[in-house]
């Protein structure tokens, strides 16, 4: 179970993609994203910092968790799966970094 620790942050990354990509006001994913965002605003007391934590922290956590699992599994099949998850996490980090930079440029 310790070797599969990269799955949980990757599931958070999938949630982030679904929550950010659903712009409908009635979507469960959008509502959960707004609830987490409002909670982060309350905890951090800074809207920009909470956005950075959500948009960049979750992909970095996913990269670290998947790399940890990649180097700890023995099966070649699992190594391929975690290699693909690392690649998807790196691409997602670039995607959310681009979104964040465009948002910061507009402020």
N, CA, C and O atoms as a GROMACS GRO file, in nm:
protein
  428
    1UNK      N    1   0.082  -0.120   0.000
    1UNK     CA    2   0.000   0.000   0.000
    1UNK      C    3   0.086   0.125   0.000
    1UNK      O    4   0.049   0.227  -0.059
    2UNK      N    5   0.201   0.118   0.066
    2UNK     CA    6   0.291   0.232   0.071
    2UNK      C    7   0.343   0.268  -0.068
    2UNK      O    8   0.372   0.384  -0.096
    3UNK      N    9   0.354   0.167  -0.154
    3UNK     CA   10   0.405   0.190  -0.288
    3UNK      C   11   0.303   0.259  -0.378
    3UNK      O   12   0.339   0.315  -0.481
    4UNK      N   13   0.178   0.256  -0.340
    4UNK     CA   14   0.071   0.312  -0.423
    4UNK      C   15   0.029   0.451  -0.375
    4UNK      O   16  -0.082   0.495  -0.404
    5UNK      N   17   0.116   0.521  -0.304
    5UNK     CA   18   0.082   0.650  -0.246
    5UNK      C   19   0.058   0.757  -0.353
    5UNK      O   20  -0.005   0.859  -0.325
    6UNK      N   21   0.106   0.736  -0.474
    6UNK     CA   22   0.089   0.835  -0.580
    6UNK      C   23  -0.050   0.841  -0.638
    6UNK      O   24  -0.082   0.935  -0.712
    7UNK      N   25  -0.134   0.744  -0.607
    7UNK     CA   26  -0.270   0.741  -0.663
    7UNK      C   27  -0.357   0.852  -0.604
    7UNK      O   28  -0.434   0.915  -0.677
    8UNK      N   29  -0.347   0.877  -0.474
    8UNK     CA   30  -0.434   0.976  -0.409
    8UNK      C   31  -0.409   1.118  -0.462
    8UNK      O   32  -0.505   1.186  -0.496
    9UNK      N   33  -0.282   1.165  -0.471
    9UNK     CA   34  -0.264   1.298  -0.530
    9UNK      C   35  -0.305   1.304  -0.677
    9UNK      O   36  -0.350   1.408  -0.724
   10UNK      N   37  -0.290   1.194  -0.749
   10UNK     CA   38  -0.334   1.194  -0.889
   10UNK      C   39  -0.485   1.204  -0.898
   10UNK      O   40  -0.537   1.269  -0.989
   11UNK      N   41  -0.557   1.141  -0.806
   11UNK     CA   42  -0.702   1.155  -0.804
   11UNK      C   43  -0.743   1.299  -0.772
   11UNK      O   44  -0.841   1.350  -0.827
   12UNK      N   45  -0.666   1.366  -0.684
   12UNK     CA   46  -0.690   1.508  -0.660
   12UNK      C   47  -0.667   1.591  -0.786
   12UNK      O   48  -0.739   1.688  -0.812
   13UNK      N   49  -0.567   1.552  -0.864
   13UNK     CA   50  -0.539   1.622  -0.989
   13UNK      C   51  -0.654   1.604  -1.088
   13UNK      O   52  -0.693   1.698  -1.158
   14UNK      N   53  -0.707   1.483  -1.096
   14UNK     CA   54  -0.823   1.457  -1.183
   14UNK      C   55  -0.942   1.541  -1.136
   14UNK      O   56  -1.014   1.598  -1.218
   15UNK      N   57  -0.963   1.547  -1.004
   15UNK     CA   58  -1.071   1.630  -0.950
   15UNK      C   59  -1.050   1.776  -0.989
   15UNK      O   60  -1.146   1.844  -1.026
   16UNK      N   61  -0.926   1.825  -0.982
   16UNK     CA   62  -0.898   1.964  -1.017
   16UNK      C   63  -0.930   1.991  -1.163
   16UNK      O   64  -0.985   2.096  -1.196
   17UNK      N   65  -0.895   1.898  -1.251
   17UNK     CA   66  -0.929   1.915  -1.392
   17UNK      C   67  -1.080   1.916  -1.414
   17UNK      O   68  -1.131   1.998  -1.489
   18UNK      N   69  -1.150   1.826  -1.349
   18UNK     CA   70  -1.296   1.821  -1.365
   18UNK      C   71  -1.364   1.942  -1.304
   18UNK      O   72  -1.459   1.995  -1.360
   19UNK      N   73  -1.314   1.986  -1.188
   19UNK     CA   74  -1.376   2.099  -1.120
   19UNK      C   75  -1.348   2.229  -1.192
   19UNK      O   76  -1.435   2.316  -1.200
   20UNK      N   77  -1.227   2.244  -1.246
   20UNK     CA   78  -1.196   2.368  -1.316
   20UNK      C   79  -1.260   2.371  -1.454
   20UNK      O   80  -1.294   2.478  -1.504
   21UNK      N   81  -1.276   2.256  -1.514
   21UNK     CA   82  -1.330   2.250  -1.649
   21UNK      C   83  -1.481   2.259  -1.657
   21UNK      O   84  -1.535   2.279  -1.765
   22UNK      N   85  -1.549   2.245  -1.545
   22UNK     CA   86  -1.695   2.253  -1.546
   22UNK      C   87  -1.736   2.393  -1.504
   22UNK      O   88  -1.720   2.432  -1.389
   23UNK      N   89  -1.788   2.467  -1.598
   23UNK     CA   90  -1.822   2.606  -1.572
   23UNK      C   91  -1.969   2.625  -1.538
   23UNK      O   92  -2.013   2.736  -1.509
   24UNK      N   93  -2.046   2.517  -1.541
   24UNK     CA   94  -2.187   2.528  -1.506
   24UNK      C   95  -2.203   2.551  -1.358
   24UNK      O   96  -2.131   2.492  -1.277
   25UNK      N   97  -2.296   2.633  -1.322
   25UNK     CA   98  -2.316   2.667  -1.181
   25UNK      C   99  -2.380   2.553  -1.102
   25UNK      O  100  -2.372   2.552  -0.979
   26UNK      N  101  -2.442   2.458  -1.169
   26UNK     CA  102  -2.510   2.350  -1.098
   26UNK      C  103  -2.424   2.224  -1.088
   26UNK      O  104  -2.470   2.123  -1.035
   27UNK      N  105  -2.304   2.228  -1.137
   27UNK     CA  106  -2.220   2.110  -1.137
   27UNK      C  107  -2.169   2.081  -0.996
   27UNK      O  108  -2.132   2.172  -0.922
   28UNK      N  109  -2.167   1.954  -0.960
   28UNK     CA  110  -2.116   1.912  -0.829
   28UNK      C  111  -1.967   1.942  -0.819
   28UNK      O  112  -1.919   1.984  -0.714
   29UNK      N  113  -1.896   1.921  -0.929
   29UNK     CA  114  -1.752   1.949  -0.927
   29UNK      C  115  -1.725   2.098  -0.908
   29UNK      O  116  -1.635   2.136  -0.833
   30UNK      N  117  -1.802   2.182  -0.975
   30UNK     CA  118  -1.783   2.326  -0.960
   30UNK      C  119  -1.816   2.371  -0.818
   30UNK      O  120  -1.746   2.454  -0.761
   31UNK      N  121  -1.922   2.316  -0.762
   31UNK     CA  122  -1.959   2.352  -0.626
   31UNK      C  123  -1.853   2.306  -0.526
   31UNK      O  124  -1.824   2.378  -0.430
   32UNK      N  125  -1.796   2.188  -0.546
   32UNK     CA  126  -1.691   2.142  -0.455
   32UNK      C  127  -1.565   2.226  -0.471
   32UNK      O  128  -1.496   2.254  -0.373
   33UNK      N  129  -1.534   2.266  -0.595
   33UNK     CA  130  -1.418   2.353  -0.618
   33UNK      C  131  -1.437   2.487  -0.547
   33UNK      O  132  -1.344   2.538  -0.484
   34UNK      N  133  -1.556   2.545  -0.558
   34UNK     CA  134  -1.582   2.673  -0.493
   34UNK      C  135  -1.579   2.660  -0.341
   34UNK      O  136  -1.532   2.751  -0.272
   35UNK      N  137  -1.628   2.548  -0.288
   35UNK     CA  138  -1.624   2.528  -0.143
   35UNK      C  139  -1.479   2.517  -0.094
   35UNK      O  140  -1.444   2.576   0.008
   36UNK      N  141  -1.396   2.442  -0.165
   36UNK     CA  142  -1.256   2.428  -0.127
   36UNK      C  143  -1.184   2.562  -0.143
   36UNK      O  144  -1.102   2.599  -0.059
   37UNK      N  145  -1.215   2.635  -0.250
   37UNK     CA  146  -1.153   2.766  -0.273
   37UNK      C  147  -1.192   2.865  -0.163
   37UNK      O  148  -1.107   2.940  -0.114
   38UNK      N  149  -1.317   2.866  -0.125
   38UNK     CA  150  -1.361   2.955  -0.017
   38UNK      C  151  -1.297   2.916   0.116
   38UNK      O  152  -1.261   3.004   0.195
   39UNK      N  153  -1.283   2.787   0.141
   39UNK     CA  154  -1.217   2.741   0.263
   39UNK      C  155  -1.070   2.784   0.263
   39UNK      O  156  -1.018   2.828   0.365
   40UNK      N  157  -1.004   2.770   0.149
   40UNK     CA  158  -0.863   2.810   0.140
   40UNK      C  159  -0.849   2.962   0.158
   40UNK      O  160  -0.753   3.008   0.219
   41UNK      N  161  -0.944   3.039   0.105
   41UNK     CA  162  -0.942   3.184   0.127
   41UNK      C  163  -0.956   3.217   0.275
   41UNK      O  164  -0.890   3.308   0.324
   42UNK      N  165  -1.039   3.143   0.345
   42UNK     CA  166  -1.060   3.166   0.488
   42UNK      C  167  -0.936   3.127   0.568
   42UNK      O  168  -0.900   3.197   0.663
   43UNK      N  169  -0.870   3.018   0.531
   43UNK     CA  170  -0.751   2.972   0.604
   43UNK      C  171  -0.631   3.062   0.577
   43UNK      O  172  -0.562   3.104   0.670
   44UNK      N  173  -0.606   3.091   0.451
   44UNK     CA  174  -0.485   3.163   0.412
   44UNK      C  175  -0.504   3.315   0.423
   44UNK      O  176  -0.407   3.388   0.441
   45UNK      N  177  -0.626   3.362   0.414
   45UNK     CA  178  -0.659   3.505   0.417
   45UNK      C  179  -0.600   3.582   0.298
   45UNK      O  180  -0.576   3.702   0.306
   46UNK      N  181  -0.576   3.510   0.188
   46UNK     CA  182  -0.522   3.574   0.068
   46UNK      C  183  -0.574   3.496  -0.052
   46UNK      O  184  -0.547   3.378  -0.066
   47UNK      N  185  -0.649   3.564  -0.137
   47UNK     CA  186  -0.711   3.498  -0.252
   47UNK      C  187  -0.607   3.447  -0.350
   47UNK      O  188  -0.622   3.337  -0.404
   48UNK      N  189  -0.502   3.524  -0.375
   48UNK     CA  190  -0.397   3.483  -0.469
   48UNK      C  191  -0.322   3.360  -0.419
   48UNK      O  192  -0.293   3.268  -0.496
   49UNK      N  193  -0.290   3.358  -0.291
   49UNK     CA  194  -0.217   3.244  -0.235
   49UNK      C  195  -0.301   3.116  -0.237
   49UNK      O  196  -0.249   3.008  -0.264
   50UNK      N  197  -0.428   3.128  -0.209
   50UNK     CA  198  -0.513   3.009  -0.212
   50UNK      C  199  -0.528   2.955  -0.354
   50UNK      O  200  -0.533   2.833  -0.374
   51UNK      N  201  -0.535   3.045  -0.452
   51UNK     CA  202  -0.542   3.001  -0.592
   51UNK      C  203  -0.412   2.932  -0.633
   51UNK      O  204  -0.416   2.830  -0.701
   52UNK      N  205  -0.299   2.988  -0.592
   52UNK     CA  206  -0.171   2.925  -0.623
   52UNK      C  207  -0.158   2.788  -0.557
   52UNK      O  208  -0.104   2.695  -0.617
   53UNK      N  209  -0.205   2.776  -0.436
   53UNK     CA  210  -0.200   2.647  -0.367
   53UNK      C  211  -0.284   2.544  -0.441
   53UNK      O  212  -0.242   2.430  -0.458
   54UNK      N  213  -0.403   2.584  -0.484
   54UNK     CA  214  -0.490   2.490  -0.555
   54UNK      C  215  -0.435   2.455  -0.693
   54UNK      O  216  -0.425   2.338  -0.729
   55UNK      N  217  -0.400   2.558  -0.771
   55UNK     CA  218  -0.362   2.534  -0.910
   55UNK      C  219  -0.221   2.479  -0.927
   55UNK      O  220  -0.196   2.407  -1.023
   56UNK      N  221  -0.131   2.511  -0.838
   56UNK     CA  222   0.007   2.463  -0.852
   56UNK      C  223   0.045   2.360  -0.747
   56UNK      O  224   0.130   2.274  -0.771
   57UNK      N  225  -0.017   2.367  -0.630
   57UNK     CA  226   0.018   2.273  -0.523
   57UNK      C  227  -0.028   2.132  -0.551
   57UNK      O  228   0.045   2.036  -0.526
   58UNK      N  229  -0.148   2.117  -0.602
   58UNK     CA  230  -0.201   1.983  -0.631
   58UNK      C  231  -0.122   1.914  -0.742
   58UNK      O  232  -0.090   1.797  -0.728
   59UNK      N  233  -0.089   1.982  -0.854
   59UNK     CA  234  -0.006   1.914  -0.954
   59UNK      C  235   0.134   1.878  -0.904
   59UNK      O  236   0.187   1.773  -0.939
   60UNK      N  237   0.195   1.965  -0.823
   60UNK     CA  238   0.328   1.933  -0.768
   60UNK      C  239   0.317   1.814  -0.673
   60UNK      O  240   0.403   1.726  -0.675
   61UNK      N  241   0.213   1.811  -0.592
   61UNK     CA  242   0.192   1.697  -0.502
   61UNK      C  243   0.171   1.568  -0.582
   61UNK      O  244   0.218   1.462  -0.541
   62UNK      N  245   0.102   1.579  -0.692
   62UNK     CA  246   0.080   1.462  -0.778
   62UNK      C  247   0.211   1.416  -0.842
   62UNK      O  248   0.236   1.295  -0.851
   63UNK      N  249   0.295   1.509  -0.887
   63UNK     CA  250   0.424   1.472  -0.946
   63UNK      C  251   0.511   1.402  -0.843
   63UNK      O  252   0.570   1.298  -0.872
   64UNK      N  253   0.518   1.457  -0.723
   64UNK     CA  254   0.601   1.398  -0.618
   64UNK      C  255   0.549   1.261  -0.578
   64UNK      O  256   0.627   1.167  -0.564
   65UNK      N  257   0.419   1.249  -0.559
   65UNK     CA  258   0.361   1.120  -0.519
   65UNK      C  259   0.378   1.013  -0.625
   65UNK      O  260   0.410   0.898  -0.593
   66UNK      N  261   0.358   1.049  -0.752
   66UNK     CA  262   0.372   0.951  -0.859
   66UNK      C  263   0.519   0.913  -0.880
   66UNK      O  264   0.549   0.797  -0.910
   67UNK      N  265   0.611   1.009  -0.866
   67UNK     CA  266   0.754   0.975  -0.876
   67UNK      C  267   0.796   0.884  -0.762
   67UNK      O  268   0.874   0.791  -0.782
   68UNK      N  269   0.745   0.909  -0.642
   68UNK     CA  270   0.775   0.823  -0.527
   68UNK      C  271   0.726   0.682  -0.554
   68UNK      O  272   0.798   0.585  -0.529
   69UNK      N  273   0.605   0.670  -0.604
   69UNK     CA  274   0.551   0.537  -0.633
   69UNK      C  275   0.624   0.472  -0.750
   69UNK      O  276   0.642   0.350  -0.751
   70UNK      N  277   0.666   0.552  -0.847
   70UNK     CA  278   0.739   0.499  -0.963
   70UNK      C  279   0.870   0.432  -0.920
   70UNK      O  280   0.905   0.326  -0.971
   71UNK      N  281   0.939   0.493  -0.828
   71UNK     CA  282   1.068   0.438  -0.786
   71UNK      C  283   1.056   0.330  -0.680
   71UNK      O  284   1.155   0.262  -0.650
   72UNK      N  285   0.938   0.311  -0.623
   72UNK     CA  286   0.922   0.209  -0.519
   72UNK      C  287   0.852   0.082  -0.565
   72UNK      O  288   0.851  -0.016  -0.492
   73UNK      N  289   0.794   0.080  -0.683
   73UNK     CA  290   0.728  -0.041  -0.730
   73UNK      C  291   0.830  -0.131  -0.800
   73UNK      O  292   0.930  -0.083  -0.854
   74UNK      N  293   0.804  -0.260  -0.798
   74UNK     CA  294   0.896  -0.357  -0.858
   74UNK      C  295   0.848  -0.405  -0.995
   74UNK      O  296   0.930  -0.439  -1.081
   75UNK      N  297   0.719  -0.408  -1.015
   75UNK     CA  298   0.662  -0.461  -1.138
   75UNK      C  299   0.683  -0.363  -1.254
   75UNK      O  300   0.663  -0.242  -1.239
   76UNK      N  301   0.722  -0.416  -1.369
   76UNK     CA  302   0.739  -0.332  -1.487
   76UNK      C  303   0.607  -0.272  -1.533
   76UNK      O  304   0.603  -0.159  -1.582
   77UNK      N  305   0.499  -0.347  -1.517
   77UNK     CA  306   0.366  -0.299  -1.553
   77UNK      C  307   0.329  -0.177  -1.469
   77UNK      O  308   0.278  -0.078  -1.522
   78UNK      N  309   0.355  -0.183  -1.339
   78UNK     CA  310   0.324  -0.070  -1.252
   78UNK      C  311   0.417   0.048  -1.280
   78UNK      O  312   0.376   0.163  -1.268
   79UNK      N  313   0.541   0.020  -1.318
   79UNK     CA  314   0.633   0.128  -1.353
   79UNK      C  315   0.584   0.203  -1.476
   79UNK      O  316   0.596   0.326  -1.483
   80UNK      N  317   0.531   0.131  -1.573
   80UNK     CA  318   0.476   0.196  -1.692
   80UNK      C  319   0.356   0.283  -1.655
   80UNK      O  320   0.343   0.396  -1.702
   81UNK      N  321   0.269   0.230  -1.570
   81UNK     CA  322   0.150   0.306  -1.529
   81UNK      C  323   0.190   0.432  -1.455
   81UNK      O  324   0.137   0.540  -1.484
   82UNK      N  325   0.282   0.421  -1.359
   82UNK     CA  326   0.323   0.540  -1.284
   82UNK      C  327   0.406   0.635  -1.370
   82UNK      O  328   0.404   0.756  -1.346
   83UNK      N  329   0.478   0.584  -1.468
   83UNK     CA  330   0.548   0.671  -1.562
   83UNK      C  331   0.451   0.756  -1.641
   83UNK      O  332   0.474   0.875  -1.662
   84UNK      N  333   0.342   0.695  -1.685
   84UNK     CA  334   0.237   0.770  -1.757
   84UNK      C  335   0.171   0.871  -1.664
   84UNK      O  336   0.141   0.983  -1.705
   85UNK      N  337   0.147   0.833  -1.539
   85UNK     CA  338   0.087   0.926  -1.443
   85UNK      C  339   0.179   1.044  -1.415
   85UNK      O  340   0.132   1.157  -1.400
   86UNK      N  341   0.310   1.020  -1.408
   86UNK     CA  342   0.405   1.130  -1.390
   86UNK      C  343   0.401   1.223  -1.510
   86UNK      O  344   0.401   1.345  -1.495
   87UNK      N  345   0.397   1.166  -1.630
   87UNK     CA  346   0.391   1.247  -1.751
   87UNK      C  347   0.264   1.332  -1.755
   87UNK      O  348   0.269   1.450  -1.788
   88UNK      N  349   0.152   1.273  -1.722
   88UNK     CA  350   0.025   1.347  -1.718
   88UNK      C  351   0.030   1.456  -1.612
   88UNK      O  352  -0.020   1.567  -1.633
   89UNK      N  353   0.092   1.427  -1.498
   89UNK     CA  354   0.103   1.526  -1.392
   89UNK      C  355   0.190   1.644  -1.434
   89UNK      O  356   0.159   1.758  -1.402
   90UNK      N  357   0.299   1.616  -1.505
   90UNK     CA  358   0.387   1.724  -1.552
   90UNK      C  359   0.315   1.811  -1.655
   90UNK      O  360   0.326   1.933  -1.652
   91UNK      N  361   0.242   1.748  -1.745
   91UNK     CA  362   0.164   1.824  -1.844
   91UNK      C  363   0.057   1.908  -1.775
   91UNK      O  364   0.033   2.022  -1.813
   92UNK      N  365  -0.008   1.851  -1.673
   92UNK     CA  366  -0.110   1.926  -1.599
   92UNK      C  367  -0.049   2.043  -1.525
   92UNK      O  368  -0.110   2.150  -1.518
   93UNK      N  369   0.071   2.025  -1.470
   93UNK     CA  370   0.138   2.136  -1.403
   93UNK      C  371   0.163   2.250  -1.502
   93UNK      O  372   0.142   2.367  -1.469
   94UNK      N  373   0.207   2.216  -1.621
   94UNK     CA  374   0.228   2.318  -1.723
   94UNK      C  375   0.099   2.388  -1.762
   94UNK      O  376   0.097   2.510  -1.782
   95UNK      N  377  -0.009   2.311  -1.772
   95UNK     CA  378  -0.140   2.367  -1.805
   95UNK      C  379  -0.186   2.466  -1.699
   95UNK      O  380  -0.227   2.578  -1.730
   96UNK      N  381  -0.180   2.425  -1.573
   96UNK     CA  382  -0.225   2.514  -1.466
   96UNK      C  383  -0.128   2.629  -1.442
   96UNK      O  384  -0.170   2.736  -1.397
   97UNK      N  385   0.000   2.610  -1.471
   97UNK     CA  386   0.095   2.721  -1.462
   97UNK      C  387   0.062   2.827  -1.568
   97UNK      O  388   0.067   2.946  -1.540
   98UNK      N  389   0.028   2.782  -1.687
   98UNK     CA  390  -0.011   2.875  -1.794
   98UNK      C  391  -0.138   2.951  -1.756
   98UNK      O  392  -0.146   3.072  -1.776
   99UNK      N  393  -0.236   2.882  -1.701
   99UNK     CA  394  -0.359   2.948  -1.656
   99UNK      C  395  -0.330   3.050  -1.548
   99UNK      O  396  -0.384   3.160  -1.549
  100UNK      N  397  -0.244   3.013  -1.454
  100UNK     CA  398  -0.209   3.103  -1.344
  100UNK      C  399  -0.134   3.226  -1.395
  100UNK      O  400  -0.160   3.338  -1.351
  101UNK      N  401  -0.041   3.206  -1.487
  101UNK     CA  402   0.033   3.319  -1.540
  101UNK      C  403  -0.057   3.412  -1.620
  101UNK      O  404  -0.041   3.534  -1.614
  102UNK      N  405  -0.151   3.357  -1.695
  102UNK     CA  406  -0.244   3.443  -1.768
  102UNK      C  407  -0.333   3.520  -1.671
  102UNK      O  408  -0.365   3.637  -1.695
  103UNK      N  409  -0.373   3.456  -1.563
  103UNK     CA  410  -0.454   3.526  -1.463
  103UNK      C  411  -0.377   3.635  -1.391
  103UNK      O  412  -0.433   3.741  -1.360
  104UNK      N  413  -0.248   3.610  -1.364
  104UNK     CA  414  -0.167   3.712  -1.298
  104UNK      C  415  -0.137   3.828  -1.392
  104UNK      O  416  -0.123   3.941  -1.347
  105UNK      N  417  -0.128   3.802  -1.521
  105UNK     CA  418  -0.101   3.908  -1.617
  105UNK      C  419  -0.222   4.002  -1.629
  105UNK      O  420  -0.206   4.120  -1.661
  106UNK      N  421  -0.340   3.951  -1.604
  106UNK     CA  422  -0.461   4.032  -1.616
  106UNK      C  423  -0.490   4.115  -1.492
  106UNK      O  424  -0.579   4.200  -1.494
  107UNK      N  425  -0.418   4.092  -1.385
  107UNK     CA  426  -0.446   4.166  -1.261
  107UNK      C  427  -0.379   4.298  -1.258
  107UNK      O  428  -0.392   4.373  -1.161
   0.00000   0.00000   0.00000
